[in-house]
C-alpha cells in the first residue's frame, strides 16, 4: 500500500469523530431526559401581577 500513513490517519480521524458523536449523543440525551423530568415534576404557580 502506497499511502499507508494517510489511510491510517483518515480511519483514526473517522473513528474519533464517531466516538465523540456517540458520547455527546448519550450524555446530551441523559441531560434532556433529566431536564424534562424536572420540568414535568414542577407545579404551576400563579403569576403575581
trRosetta pair geometry for C-beta under 8 A, 3 or more apart (Angstrom, degrees):
i j d omega theta_ij theta_ji phi_ij phi_ji
1 4 4.8 100 99 -71 114 89
1 7 6.8 -59 164 18 135 154
3 6 4.6 -28 166 40 109 111
3 7 5.7 118 107 -24 84 96
4 7 5.7 -60 -143 41 30 112
4 8 6.0 31 160 -20 67 109
5 8 6.0 -61 -151 37 25 109
5 9 6.3 24 154 -19 63 111
6 9 5.5 -52 -143 38 33 114
6 10 6.3 37 156 -22 65 104
7 10 5.9 -52 -149 33 29 111
7 11 6.6 23 156 -13 63 107
8 11 6.0 -60 -149 40 30 107
8 12 6.2 28 156 -17 67 109
9 12 5.8 -56 -144 39 28 110
9 13 6.2 30 156 -20 63 108
10 13 5.8 -57 -149 36 28 112
10 14 6.4 26 155 -16 64 107
11 14 5.7 -53 -145 38 32 110
11 15 6.3 33 155 -19 65 106
12 15 5.7 -54 -146 37 31 112
12 16 6.3 34 153 -22 65 105
13 16 5.7 -52 -147 34 31 113
13 17 6.5 30 155 -16 64 104
14 17 5.8 -53 -147 37 32 110
14 18 6.3 34 153 -20 64 107
15 18 5.6 -55 -149 36 31 114
15 19 6.3 31 155 -19 66 105
16 19 5.9 -55 -147 36 30 109
16 20 6.3 26 156 -16 65 108
17 20 5.9 -57 -144 40 29 109
17 21 6.1 31 157 -21 65 109
18 21 5.8 -56 -146 36 27 112
18 22 6.4 25 157 -17 63 107
19 22 5.9 -58 -149 36 29 109
19 23 6.3 26 156 -17 65 108
20 23 5.8 -56 -146 38 30 110
20 24 6.1 26 158 -15 66 109
21 24 6.0 -56 -143 40 27 107
21 25 6.1 29 156 -21 63 111
22 25 5.7 -56 -145 38 28 113
22 26 6.3 25 158 -18 64 106
23 26 6.0 -56 -147 36 28 107
23 27 6.2 18 160 -9 65 111
24 27 6.1 -59 -140 45 28 104
24 28 5.7 28 161 -19 65 115
25 28 5.9 -57 -137 41 23 109
25 29 6.1 27 160 -22 61 109
26 29 5.8 -56 -149 34 26 112
26 30 6.6 25 154 -17 62 105
27 30 5.7 -54 -151 35 33 112
27 31 6.4 33 152 -19 65 106
28 31 5.6 -53 -147 36 34 112
28 32 6.3 32 155 -18 67 105
29 32 5.8 -53 -145 37 31 109
29 33 6.3 32 155 -19 64 107
30 33 5.7 -55 -147 37 30 112
30 34 6.3 30 155 -18 65 107
31 34 5.8 -55 -147 38 30 111
31 35 6.2 31 154 -20 65 108
32 35 5.6 -54 -146 37 31 113
32 36 6.3 27 157 -16 65 106
33 36 6.0 -57 -146 39 28 107
33 37 6.3 31 154 -20 63 107
34 37 5.7 -55 -147 36 30 113
34 38 6.3 29 155 -18 65 107
35 38 5.8 -56 -148 38 29 110
35 39 6.2 24 156 -14 66 109
36 39 5.7 -54 -139 42 32 109
36 40 5.9 32 159 -20 65 110
37 40 5.9 -58 -143 39 25 110
37 41 6.3 21 158 -19 61 112
38 41 6.0 -63 -149 35 27 109
38 42 7.0 32 155 -31 61 102
39 42 6.1 -49 -154 18 34 113
